[in-house]
Amino acid sequence: MGGFADKAKDFAEQHPDKVQQGIDRGGDAVDERTGNKYESQVDQGQEKAGDFLCTGQQDQKDQQN
């Protein structure tokens, strides 16, 4: 990962609640602007982003490779 990505990952590990809050707010903003037309896709994206940033699933994938 690049420098910015490393910093983002470190922040996410230290403040998972704030990261999840940001992901939720971003998804809510998309839903609002699209009239919930893509709600299920947005929800999936929010879930994957939260998993990637907050639970370290990417680290697990890296260890498997």
C-alpha positions as CSV (number, residue, x, y, z in Angstrom):
1,M,0.0,0.0,0.0
2,G,1.0,3.6,-0.6
3,G,1.7,6.1,2.2
4,F,-1.9,7.5,2.1
5,A,-3.4,4.0,2.2
6,D,-1.2,3.0,5.1
7,K,-2.2,6.1,7.1
8,A,-5.9,5.4,6.3
9,K,-5.6,1.8,7.5
10,D,-3.8,2.9,10.7
11,F,-6.5,5.5,11.4
12,A,-9.2,2.8,10.8
13,E,-7.6,0.4,13.2
14,Q,-7.3,3.1,15.9
15,H,-10.8,4.6,15.3
16,P,-13.1,2.0,13.8
17,D,-16.2,3.7,15.2
18,K,-15.4,7.0,13.4
19,V,-14.6,5.1,10.2
20,Q,-17.9,3.2,10.3
21,Q,-19.7,6.5,11.0
22,G,-18.1,8.1,7.9
23,I,-19.0,5.1,5.7
24,D,-22.6,5.2,7.0
25,R,-22.9,8.9,6.3
26,G,-21.4,8.6,2.9
27,G,-23.9,5.8,2.0
28,D,-26.8,7.8,3.4
29,A,-25.8,10.8,1.2
30,V,-25.7,8.6,-1.9
31,D,-29.1,7.1,-1.0
32,E,-30.5,10.6,-0.5
33,R,-29.2,11.9,-3.8
34,T,-30.3,8.9,-5.8
35,G,-33.7,8.6,-4.1
36,N,-32.7,5.2,-2.7
37,K,-32.7,3.8,-6.3
38,Y,-29.4,2.0,-5.6
39,E,-30.0,1.3,-1.9
40,S,-29.0,-2.4,-2.0
41,Q,-25.8,-1.7,-3.9
42,V,-24.9,1.2,-1.6
43,D,-25.5,-1.1,1.4
44,Q,-23.2,-3.7,-0.1
45,G,-20.5,-1.2,-0.7
46,Q,-20.8,0.2,2.9
47,E,-20.5,-3.3,4.3
48,K,-17.5,-4.2,2.2
49,A,-15.8,-0.9,3.0
50,G,-16.4,-1.4,6.7
51,D,-15.0,-4.9,6.5
52,F,-12.0,-3.8,4.6
53,L,-11.2,-0.9,6.8
54,C,-12.4,-2.0,10.2
55,T,-12.1,-5.7,10.5
56,G,-8.8,-6.3,8.7
57,Q,-10.2,-8.8,6.2
58,Q,-7.7,-7.4,3.6
59,D,-4.9,-8.4,6.0
60,Q,-6.3,-11.9,6.2
61,K,-6.4,-12.1,2.4
62,D,-2.8,-10.9,2.1
63,Q,-1.7,-13.6,4.5
64,Q,-3.4,-16.3,2.4
65,N,-1.5,-15.2,-0.8
